Amino acid sequence: MAGLRTGILLSAGLAMWMVGAGPLAPYRRALFDRSAPQLVLVLGGDVDRERVGARLARELDLPLLVSGGSNPEYATWLIEEEGLDAERVELDYRAQDTLGNFTSLVDELQDRRVRHLLLVTSADHLARSMAVGQVVAGSRGIHITGVPVACEPRCVAESPVKRWRDWVRAVAWVATGRDLRDVAAPVQEVR
C-alpha cells in the first residue's frame, strides 16, 4: 500500500512539474493567455485571406504577417488598396505547406515576444491549421485565435485523416525539430 501511495505521489509530482515548469509549461501559458492579440498571421493560399487579414490588421492597428501568400506585387497592391501601412506588413515565402507556415516562423515570433496572434485562413482550412498551430506555436507559449474567411461556394471539406496526419507531423516537429515528411522521404541514390 505504501508503494502505491509513493507511486501516486511521484506521478502527481511529475505531472505538476511537466505542466508547471517542465516541457508542457509553454502550452499552459498559451492555453490560458488572455492578452490582446499582437499580430495578424495570414496563411496564404487564397487572396481573400490576405484581404481579410489586411483589413483586420488595419482595423485593430496590428502588424500583418502573410506566410506563403500571393506574389509580392499583388500582395503589395492589395495592402495599399486596404489602406494598410506597408511598413507594418511582412511577406514570408518560406513555407511550402500548413506545417511550414508555423515551423518557419515560430522561433522568430517567440523572439519578438508574440504571445497571442490572430490566425486568418479559409473556413474549410481553419480546423487543420488550428490543430497544427496550437501544437507548434503552443510549444513556444503562443496563443492562437482563429479567424475564418468565408470560402463558399469554393469550400472543400478537409478530411479528418489529413488533419490528424498534420497534427502528428506537428507533434513530431516539436519533439525532434524535423518534419516527418523529410524523414520519411526516400533517400535518392547518387549515381
DALIN-V176803 format. One record per backbone hydrogen bond with DSSP energy under -1.0 kcal/mol. CO is the residue of the C=O (numbers start at 1). NH is the residue of the N-H. If there is no record, write none. Layout:
{{CO & NH} {CO & NH}}
//
This chain:
{{1 & 5} {2 & 6} {3 & 7} {4 & 8} {5 & 9} {6 & 10} {7 & 11} {8 & 12} {9 & 13} {10 & 14} {11 & 15} {12 & 16} {13 & 17} {14 & 18} {15 & 19} {16 & 20} {17 & 21} {17 & 22} {18 & 24} {22 & 25} {24 & 28} {25 & 29} {26 & 30} {27 & 31} {28 & 32} {39 & 118} {40 & 65} {41 & 120} {42 & 67} {46 & 50} {47 & 51} {48 & 52} {49 & 53} {50 & 54} {51 & 55} {52 & 56} {53 & 57} {54 & 58} {55 & 59} {56 & 60} {57 & 62} {63 & 40} {64 & 90} {65 & 42} {66 & 92} {67 & 44} {71 & 75} {72 & 76} {73 & 77} {74 & 78} {75 & 79} {76 & 80} {77 & 81} {78 & 82} {79 & 84} {80 & 83} {85 & 88} {86 & 89} {88 & 64} {90 & 66} {92 & 68} {97 & 101} {98 & 102} {99 & 103} {100 & 104} {102 & 105} {102 & 106} {105 & 109} {106 & 110} {107 & 111} {108 & 112} {109 & 114} {110 & 113} {115 & 143} {116 & 38} {117 & 145} {118 & 41} {119 & 147} {120 & 43} {121 & 149} {122 & 125} {122 & 126} {125 & 129} {126 & 130} {127 & 131} {128 & 132} {129 & 133} {130 & 134} {131 & 135} {132 & 136} {133 & 137} {135 & 139} {137 & 140} {137 & 142} {138 & 141} {143 & 117} {145 & 119} {147 & 121} {149 & 123} {151 & 154} {159 & 163} {160 & 164} {161 & 165} {162 & 166} {163 & 167} {164 & 168} {165 & 169} {166 & 170} {167 & 171} {168 & 172} {169 & 173} {170 & 174} {171 & 175} {172 & 176} {173 & 177} {179 & 183} {180 & 184} {181 & 185}}
//
